[in-house]
Amino acid sequence: MKRILILCEGQTEETFVTRVLDPHLKRFQKTAIPKVLVTKKVKTGLEFHGGITSYAHIRRDVQNLLQDSNAICITTMLDYYRLPADFPGKDTLHGGTPYERVAHLEQAFSANIGARRFLPYLMLHEFEALLFVDLNAVIEVLNSPITPDQFGDLRHFSSPEEINEGQRTHPAARLQQYLRGYRKPLHGPLAVERIGLPRLRQQCRHFDEWLKRLEAL
């Protein structure tokens, strides 16, 4: 079984890899192993995981994972939204569609790491965008009385991945506004499992392109 190491931003992405991606990739004779980003280490050896405070943390963890010569690929599941200011390519990021912007950053990320086995992936605009493939799934998980219509007019977005990076309008902010009990690590993976990979791939082309590359390794 070929090993793929996935550097995850936090617990939610770790659960998604374990419960959704890994079972799927096993059909392609590959196993996906999540590794949560280490954001802080103290002298006692204790590590703190999740969240991104600087690019240095990301680069360090990617380089550490690349030391595993048994892994055929090192990839990432990091949110495009609120990447640190020192992330590669941010200083030359100008306009374009969300897909053009994320491609620019991923190319700069790849060039900065400079390793053949490294495949960067940034989620547009964050993990919660996947839930907008079918809002009924997360509504059902929380047993909420609201309806998808209450999230506002989302029809001008051609894909959930295009739901933006505004402080009050990014996907997680919309969920927290209308679903007060929403907890990302608990409800996010449950809702995504209800939606299913085929529908996620159909509506989220950047996610689908990444998964196709993992399948083809």
Secondary structure, 3 states (H helix, E strand, C coil): CEEEEEEECCHHHHHHHHHHHHHHHHCCCEEEEEEECEEEECCCCCEEECCCCCHHHHHHHHHHHHCCCCEEEEEEEEECCCCCCCCCCHHHCCCCCHHHHHHHHHHHHHHHHCCCCEECCEECCCHHHHHHHCHHHHHHHCCCCCCHHHHCCCCCCCCHHHCCCCCCCCHHHHHHHHCCCCCHHHHHHHHHHHHCHHHHHHHCHHHHHHHHHHHHC
